Amino acid sequence: MLTILFDGIAYGMLLFILACGLTITLGLMNFINLAHGAFAMTGGYVTVVLMNRYGVSFYWCLPAAFLVSAALGGILERTLYRRLYQASHLDQVLFSVGLVFMSVAAADYIMGGQQQLIQLPAELSGRMEIFGAGIGRYRLFTIIICAVLALALQLILSKTRFGSRLRAAVDDRRVAMGLGINVSAVFALTFAFG
């Protein structure tokens, strides 16, 4: 029973992290980005390519996947998304659904339709016993990483100068620009991070 509970927590943490990025763009920036999963897919494929084709360590692939996805998000925000910030929600939905279809087609064309597998490091493979429950090492790693990311996100949004600038830009863009906040740069960084 404890094993099932622990596995559920691990899956829930993964969904929570994915939802955090969506919450940043939808909740904070008031932009409906249904293509959010495409950015997560990009990170997954970056990990697969780096590990399977170039032999990069799993631990180096994780930050690389984040950085590549964030860079792609920043580029798309600067070139495409920013034109739709003031558009209707229907226009935002239609645009982002179009991006989803394009990204899925591109991934299928480049990587193929078969499942892509990676080999986890030995220290993350297998299970261990904690309080009589069989706990997967990779799932424990996932929970720890997701908890650290959630805590860092909360601290960034509530305790840093960037977080206060973001909250000001979201509340009233014109007043924030009048106070000298570069709203465009704040939104670009926020979108890329999300």
N, C-alpha and C positions, 0 to 999 in steps of 0.2 A: 504494500500500500504506500509506504514511504517512497519507494522507487518511482511509482506512478506520479505521486505528488511532486517529487523533485523534477521529473521530466516535464511535467506541466509548467512548473515555474520557469524552466529553461526555455521552453517554447514561448511562454508568455513574455519573457524578457526580450527575446528576439523581436516579437511583434511590437513590444513597447518601444524599442529603439527605432524600428521602421516608422512607427506612428509618431515618434518625436520629430523626425524630419518633416513629416506631413503636417504636423501641428505647427511647426515653425512657419511654414509657408502659408498654410490655410488660416491658422488661428492668429498669428502675429501679423502677417503681411496681408491678410485678407485676399489671398490669391489661391484659386482652386487649381492645384497642380496634380492632376490624376496621373501624370507621367512619373510620379515619384518612384514607383517600382522599377522603372527603366534605369534610374540612376543606381538603385541597389543592384540590379542585374549587371550593370556595367562594372561595379566593384567586384561582383562574383566572377565575371569573365576575366577581369584583370588578374585576380588571384589564380584562376585556372591557368592562364597563359604564362604567368611568371613562374608558377611552380612546375607545370608539366613541360613547358618548352625550354625554359631557361634555368631551371633548377634552383630558383630563389627559395630561401627558407620561408616557411609558413609565417613566421613571426615578422619578417620584413614585408611580406605580401599584404598583411592587414593594413599598415599605414599607407602603403603604396596604393591599395585599392581605394582607400578613403581620399587620398590626395588626387588621384586621377578622376574619381567621381566628382569631387568638389571643383576641380578645374573645369571639367565638362559643364557642371552646373553654373559656374561663374561665366563661362563663355556663352552658354545659351541664355543666361539672364541678361548679359550685356547686348546680345544680338537679337534675341527673339522675345523673351518674356517681358522685358521692361516696357515694350510697346503695348502690352495688354494689362498693365496695372490698373488703368482707369476704365478698361473695357467692362462690359457686362459679364456676369458670371457664366452665362451661356457661351459667350465667345471664349472665355478661359477654358471651359470644359471641352468645347469642340477642338480648340487648339491642342490642349494637352492629350486628348484621346488620339488625335492625329499623330502626335509625337510617339505615343505608345505603339501604334501600328507600325510606324516607320522604324522604331528601335527594335521591335520584335523581328521585323523583316530583315533588318540589317544584321542582327545577331544570328538569325537562322542562315543567312547568306554567308557570313564570315566564319561562324563556328560550326555550322551544321545543326541538324535537328536532334542529334543523339545526346544522351546525358553525359555531362562532363564530370569526371571524378577527380578528386585530389587525395593524396596520401597524407594523413595527419601525422605529425611528429609522434614518436613512440611515447613520449611523456603525456600526450593527450589522448592516446588510444586506450581502450579497455575501460574497465570499471574498478571501483574500489569500494570497500565496505565502510560506511559511516553510520553508526547507531543501528546496525542491522539492515541497512538499506543499501542496495547496489546502486552506486551513483557513477554515471559516466564521467570520465575526466574531462572530456571535451565540453560536456554540458555544464560542469562546474566552472570551467574556464569561461564559457559563454556568460554565465550568470555574473561572475566577477567583473568581466569587461563591461557588460551592460550596466551594472550597478555603478561602476566608476564613471562611465559616460553620462549616466543620468545625473549623478551628483555634480559632475563638472558642468553640465549644461545648466543645471539650476544655479550654480554659483556664478557662472558667466552672465546669465540673464538678470540675476538679482543683485550681484555685488560688484560688477565691473563698470567702468566708464562706458564701454561698448554697449553693455546691456541697458544702461540708462539712456544712451543715445538711440538705441533701437526702440525702446518703449516710447520715447518722445516722438520719434519719426512715425511710429505707428499711430499714436494718439492724434497728432496734428502735424502733417507733413509741412505745411507752410510756416507754421510757427517754428518748427525745428530748423528749417532752412534759414529763417530769420535769425535764429540764435547761432548760426554758423555751423550747424551740423551738416555734413555732406551726406544727405539722405540717399543719394544714388549709390554712393560707396557702401553705406551701411546696409542697404537692401541687397546689393550684390554680394557682400560677404555673408549676409544672413542666408540668402538663397543657396549660395555655394555650400555653406556649412550644413544647411538643412538637407 
